[in-house]
Amino acid sequence: MHRLLRDFAYYGRVAKELIFPRRCAVCATNIDNGYVCEQCRREYLLQRQLPCCPREEYLAGQAAPLPTDVLYSALLLYKYEGVFKDALHKIKFEGEAGWLPLLREEAELALPAAKMRWLQQFDLITCVPTAPERRRQRGFDVPQGLFAGLLEGRSVGMEVLLERVRHTEPLYELKPEERKQELAG
């Protein structure tokens, strides 16, 4: 049922774009794909790779692993602010899955051919998992909805490897320090 509703929302959006052309979410310029125009995209785009390096204590078996011990790197595509933050809020908290295709297109636009080749060096890509109760409420998983399509037909796969060990409150309206406190442990 959720898939049918999701597909209906997507095709409804396509029909709407035939009648009302797609516009940049920031400046309202007509656009052919994505969520924002090329100029506004540059304002939000990060494309920052954060390398992670295992600690000597972990490698020697003398310490429990930290995320930086077991991950090779993290890739940040966009700043989490403005229209991107708003669209993710609509997807996550208002159940508006129709926004997923637009943000999926943005992810594709943020990963030019060189970055897609860069992704091929990895055996596996993972994401921060959605809480099971939130996934059930929404009927879909946000990271899978945004990024799994990017990896179709490629040698690298996407799997959820991380596990939530406790329930957390939504972080959307929390300040950075409050987020850190909510995620501690």
Secondary structure, 3 states (H helix, E strand, C coil): CHHHHHHHHHHHHHHHHHHCCCECCCCCCECCCCCCCHHHHHHHEEEEEEECCCCHHHHCCCCCCCHHHHCCEEEEEECCCHHHHHHHHHHHHCCCHHHHHHHHHHHHHHCCHHHHHHHCCCCEECCCCCCHHHHHHHCCCHHHHHHHHHHCCCCCEECCCCCCCCCCCCCCCCCHHHHHHHHCC
